Amino acid sequence: MVINSRFFNRSELMGFLVLAAVLFVILPLSLDVFRLNLVAKYLTYAFVALGLVLCWGYGGILSLGQGVFFGLGGYCMAMFLKLEASSVENTKIQSTPGIPDFMDWNQITSLPLFWQPFHSLAFTILAIILVPGIFALIIGTAMFKRRVGGTYFAIITQAVAAILTILIVGQQGYTGGINGMTDLRTLKGWDIRPDHAKVILYFVEVVLLFACIGIAQFIRLTKLGRILVAMREQEDRVRFSGYSVANFKIFAFCMAAVFAAIGGAMFALNVGFMSPSFVGIVPSIEMVIYTAVGGRMSIFGAIWGAILVNFAKTSLSESFPQLWLFGLGALFIAVVLAFPNGLSGLWADYVQPRVDRLFASRKKPGWSDNSVADGAPAE
């Protein structure tokens, strides 16, 4: 694969540095632990938005079921944490000590076989990546090999989200049901509930987010990224050129699933519980709105969209809890009608030209900028 000689162009480098300064320095120094933990919760959705940039923004595949993969990653991590919190000593008042409390309430007397491997942290980390990735591979192969796409694919992903939610709620004895998995306390004996643990988990999450940004940017700059963009614009032409469009779509969909699962796992660690309310249709649509507000063609725009929309959600729901959903709907309509390219589009149209003129006025003779427009990587 051939990549651009500059990993970030000038605009992207500026976005990278600003995001790094905000997340690594400004927010930790200016917020108390409670608010910093809220930002950590917002950033878990940034992983989903980042995946949607690859899947929807570059690949043209609108998935309305990303909550499925967010939930799978979250439940994998929650299963490990719940088993650690369900030691014989901690559950000695139960009729069957050593199993999660919701299993005891449902008169299950032994740990189910599929729960057993989640005693291992290494297996759990692998499951967070592989379970959503394999599930996305199955869905993608079944759909894209049959050339199912567009609105039909979006509706099918919604149906999958609804089915998984019903399955989780219905299998209460194995999943915790509507209440989910709560009282998650320790990670390999390390208590994740104190303030200092929340701060450490915040920085771990930020590092993981920037690692995923690097992966997404690498994909964008390779030949694969260019094919994804071409496939979005002229799918038939790409197919006639000899490329397997279905395989590229499957890859983009699986990458989006893995990113979402990482966000779900960090959600379980930061918030301390996982429930089906984060898996269904409504949260999946909200995740698409985060991406649309930030800009589905911009890696950094989507991350800012996830942060700002969730901040607005927290602020408005505290003051006007009954009006938040109306505000979210109005926001999505405004994005579609007024600024379809999101916040990143506003930046590109109104701010970036002024920044370019500022740099041009200071440019030395013979210096050239090799920057590439976001969405059209150069060979």
C-alpha positions in Angstrom: 0.0 0.0 0.0 1.2 3.5 -0.8 0.5 6.2 1.6 0.8 10.0 1.5 4.2 11.3 2.5 2.5 13.5 5.1 0.4 11.6 7.6 -1.6 14.8 8.4 -2.0 17.8 6.2 -1.8 21.3 7.8 -5.5 21.4 8.7 -5.6 17.9 10.1 -2.4 18.5 12.1 -4.0 21.6 13.6 -7.1 19.5 14.5 -4.9 16.8 16.0 -3.0 19.2 18.1 -6.1 21.1 19.3 -7.8 17.8 20.2 -4.8 16.5 22.0 -4.3 19.7 24.0 -8.0 19.7 25.0 -8.2 16.1 26.0 -4.7 15.6 27.6 -4.2 19.0 29.2 -7.1 21.5 29.3 -10.0 19.3 30.4 -8.1 17.3 33.1 -6.8 20.6 34.6 -10.1 22.5 34.5 -12.7 19.9 35.4 -13.4 18.0 38.6 -13.4 14.2 38.6 -17.2 13.9 38.2 -17.2 16.1 35.1 -14.1 14.5 33.7 -15.8 11.1 34.0 -18.7 12.6 32.0 -16.2 13.5 29.3 -14.9 10.0 29.4 -18.4 8.8 28.8 -18.8 11.1 25.9 -15.5 9.9 24.4 -16.8 6.3 24.4 -19.3 7.5 21.7 -16.4 9.1 19.8 -15.1 5.6 19.0 -18.5 4.9 17.4 -18.4 8.2 15.4 -14.9 7.4 14.3 -16.0 4.1 12.9 -19.0 5.7 11.2 -16.6 8.1 9.4 -14.9 5.1 7.7 -18.2 3.1 7.2 -20.6 5.9 6.3 -18.4 8.9 5.4 -15.9 7.1 3.2 -17.6 3.9 2.3 -21.1 5.3 1.9 -22.6 2.6 4.1 -25.2 4.0 6.5 -25.5 1.7 9.5 -28.3 2.4 12.0 -27.3 -0.4 14.2 -23.9 0.6 15.7 -25.4 0.3 19.1 -25.3 -3.5 18.6 -21.5 -3.5 18.4 -21.2 -0.9 21.2 -23.3 -3.2 23.3 -21.4 -6.3 22.4 -18.1 -4.7 23.4 -19.6 -3.4 26.6 -21.2 -6.7 27.6 -18.0 -8.6 27.0 -16.1 -6.2 29.4 -19.1 -6.2 31.8 -19.1 -10.0 31.9 -15.4 -10.1 33.0 -16.0 -7.3 35.6 -19.2 -9.0 36.9 -17.5 -12.3 37.4 -14.7 -10.6 39.3 -17.3 -8.9 41.5 -19.1 -12.2 42.0 -16.5 -14.1 44.0 -17.6 -16.6 46.6 -16.7 -14.1 49.4 -18.7 -11.3 47.8 -21.8 -13.4 47.1 -21.8 -15.7 50.2 -25.4 -14.5 51.1 -26.7 -15.9 47.8 -28.3 -19.3 47.6 -25.6 -20.2 45.1 -22.4 -18.2 45.9 -19.9 -17.5 43.1 -22.3 -16.6 40.3 -23.6 -13.1 39.3 -26.6 -11.9 41.5 -29.1 -11.8 38.6 -28.4 -15.5 37.9 -29.1 -16.4 41.5 -32.4 -14.4 41.4 -33.4 -16.4 38.4 -32.6 -19.7 40.1 -29.7 -20.6 37.9 -27.4 -22.8 40.1 -24.2 -22.9 38.0 -22.3 -20.5 35.7 -23.3 -21.0 32.1 -20.6 -22.5 29.8 -20.3 -19.4 27.6 -19.5 -17.3 30.7 -16.6 -19.5 31.8 -13.9 -18.0 29.5 -14.6 -14.5 30.7 -12.7 -15.3 33.9 -9.7 -14.4 31.7 -8.8 -10.8 31.0 -6.8 -11.8 27.9 -9.8 -13.7 26.5 -12.1 -10.8 27.3 -9.9 -8.3 25.4 -9.9 -10.7 22.4 -13.6 -11.1 22.6 -14.1 -7.4 22.6 -12.4 -7.3 19.2 -13.4 -10.6 17.7 -17.1 -11.0 18.7 -18.3 -7.7 17.2 -15.9 -8.1 14.3 -17.1 -11.6 13.4 -20.8 -10.6 13.9 -20.3 -7.7 11.5 -18.5 -10.0 9.1 -21.5 -12.4 9.1 -24.0 -9.5 8.6 -21.8 -7.8 6.0 -21.2 -11.0 4.0 -24.9 -11.9 4.0 -25.9 -8.4 2.8 -23.1 -7.0 0.6 -22.5 -10.3 -1.3 -26.1 -10.0 -2.4 -25.6 -6.3 -3.2 -28.0 -5.2 -0.5 -27.2 -1.6 0.4 -28.6 1.9 0.9 -31.9 2.2 2.7 -32.4 -1.5 2.8 -29.2 -2.1 4.7 -29.9 0.7 7.1 -33.3 -0.8 7.9 -31.8 -4.3 8.4 -29.2 -2.9 10.8 -32.1 -1.3 12.8 -33.9 -4.6 12.9 -30.7 -6.3 14.2 -30.5 -3.7 17.0 -34.1 -4.3 17.9 -33.6 -8.1 17.9 -30.5 -8.0 20.1 -32.2 -5.7 22.6 -35.2 -8.1 22.8 -32.8 -11.0 23.2 -30.9 -9.3 26.0 -34.0 -8.3 27.9 -35.7 -11.7 27.4 -32.7 -13.7 28.6 -32.6 -12.1 32.0 -31.0 -15.0 33.8 -28.0 -14.8 31.5 -27.7 -11.1 30.7 -29.2 -9.2 33.6 -32.3 -8.3 31.6 -33.6 -4.8 31.4 -31.4 -3.8 34.4 -28.3 -4.9 32.7 -25.1 -5.7 34.6 -24.5 -3.5 37.5 -22.1 -3.2 40.5 -18.9 -3.6 38.5 -16.2 -2.9 41.0 -12.7 -4.1 40.1 -10.4 -4.9 37.2 -7.9 -7.7 38.2 -8.2 -6.5 41.9 -7.9 -2.8 41.0 -10.9 -0.9 42.3 -12.3 1.2 39.4 -14.6 3.3 41.5 -12.4 5.8 43.3 -11.6 9.2 41.8 -8.0 8.4 41.1 -9.1 5.3 39.1 -11.5 7.4 37.1 -8.7 9.8 36.1 -6.4 6.9 35.1 -9.2 5.3 33.0 -9.9 8.7 31.3 -6.3 8.9 30.1 -6.3 5.2 29.0 -9.4 5.9 27.0 -7.9 9.1 25.4 -4.7 7.1 24.4 -6.9 4.4 22.9 -8.9 7.0 21.0 -5.8 8.5 19.5 -4.6 5.0 18.5 -7.9 4.5 16.7 -7.5 7.9 15.1 -4.1 6.8 13.8 -5.5 3.6 12.4 -8.4 5.4 10.7 -6.1 8.0 9.2 -3.7 5.3 7.9 -6.6 3.6 6.2 -7.8 6.9 4.7 -4.4 7.6 3.2 -3.8 4.2 1.7 -5.1 2.9 -1.6 -7.9 1.2 0.4 -9.1 4.6 1.5 -9.1 5.9 -2.1 -11.1 2.9 -3.2 -13.7 3.5 -0.4 -14.2 7.0 -1.6 -14.4 5.9 -5.2 -16.9 3.2 -4.2 -19.1 5.7 -2.4 -19.2 8.0 -5.5 -19.2 5.4 -8.4 -19.8 1.9 -7.1 -20.4 0.4 -10.5 -17.3 1.9 -12.0 -15.2 0.5 -9.1 -16.8 -2.9 -9.7 -16.1 -2.8 -13.5 -12.5 -1.9 -12.7 -12.1 -5.4 -11.2 -12.4 -4.6 -7.5 -14.6 -6.6 -5.2 -16.9 -3.9 -3.9 -18.5 -6.3 -1.4 -15.2 -7.1 0.3 -14.3 -3.4 0.7 -17.7 -2.8 2.2 -17.4 -5.7 4.6 -14.0 -4.4 5.7 -15.3 -0.9 6.4 -18.3 -2.3 8.2 -16.1 -4.6 10.4 -13.7 -1.8 11.2 -16.6 0.4 12.3 -17.9 -2.5 14.5 -14.5 -3.0 16.2 -14.2 0.8 16.9 -17.7 0.8 18.4 -16.9 -2.3 20.5 -13.8 -0.6 22.0 -16.0 2.4 22.9 -18.5 0.0 24.5 -15.8 -1.7 26.6 -14.5 1.6 27.8 -18.1 2.7 28.7 -18.5 -0.4 30.9 -15.2 0.5 32.7 -15.9 4.2 33.1 -19.6 4.1 34.0 -19.6 0.8 35.9 -22.6 -0.9 34.3 -24.0 -2.0 31.0 -27.6 -2.3 29.9 -29.7 -3.0 26.8 -30.7 0.7 26.7 -27.4 1.4 24.9 -27.9 -1.3 22.3 -31.2 -0.5 20.6 -32.5 1.6 17.8 -32.6 5.0 19.6 -29.0 5.0 20.8 -27.9 3.7 17.4 -29.6 6.7 15.7 -28.1 9.1 18.2 -24.7 7.8 17.3 -25.3 8.6 13.6 -26.4 12.1 14.7 -23.1 12.6 16.5 -21.3 11.8 13.3 -23.5 13.9 11.1 -23.2 17.0 13.4 -19.4 16.7 13.5 -19.1 15.9 9.8 -19.2 12.4 8.4 -16.3 13.0 6.2 -14.0 14.3 9.0 -12.3 12.1 11.6 -11.8 15.0 14.0 -15.1 16.6 13.2 -17.0 13.4 14.2 -15.2 13.2 17.5 -16.0 16.8 18.3 -19.6 16.1 17.2 -19.8 13.2 19.8 -18.4 15.4 22.5 -20.5 18.5 21.9 -23.8 16.7 21.2 -23.5 14.7 24.4 -22.5 17.8 26.4 -25.6 19.5 25.0 -27.6 16.4 25.9 -26.4 16.4 29.5 -26.9 20.2 29.9 -30.4 20.3 28.4 -31.6 17.0 30.0 -30.6 18.4 33.4 -32.7 21.6 32.8 -35.4 20.5 30.4 -35.6 16.7 30.6 -38.8 16.5 28.5 -37.4 18.6 25.6 -34.1 16.9 24.9 -35.4 14.5 22.3 -37.1 17.3 20.4 -33.9 19.3 20.5 -32.0 16.3 19.1 -34.5 15.9 16.3 -34.3 19.7 15.5 -30.5 19.4 15.6 -30.5 16.6 13.0 -32.9 18.5 10.8 -30.7 21.6 11.0 -27.7 19.5 10.0 -29.5 18.1 7.0 -30.9 21.4 5.8 -28.4 24.1 6.9 -25.0 22.5 7.1 -25.0 19.0 5.6 -21.2 18.6 6.1 -21.5 19.3 9.8 -19.2 21.3 11.9 -16.2 20.3 9.8 -17.9 21.7 6.8 -18.5 25.0 8.5 -14.8 25.0 9.5 -13.7 24.2 5.9 -16.0 26.9 4.4 -15.5 29.8 6.8 -12.5 29.3 9.0 -10.0 27.3 7.0 -9.8 29.8 4.2 -8.8 32.5 6.7 -6.2 30.2 8.2 -4.8 29.4 4.8 -4.5 33.1 3.9 -2.7 33.7 7.2 -0.2 31.0 6.5 0.1 32.1 2.9 1.1 35.6 4.0 3.9 34.1 6.1 4.9 31.5 3.5 8.5 31.6 2.4 9.5 31.5 -1.3 9.8 28.0 -2.6 7.8 26.4 0.2 4.8 24.3 -0.9 1.9 22.7 1.0 1.2 19.1 0.1 -2.1 19.1 2.0 -4.8 16.9 0.7 -8.5 17.5 0.9 -10.2 15.3 3.5 -12.0 12.5 1.6 -9.6 12.5 -1.4 -6.3 11.0 -0.3 -3.5 11.4 -2.8 -1.2 8.6 -4.1 
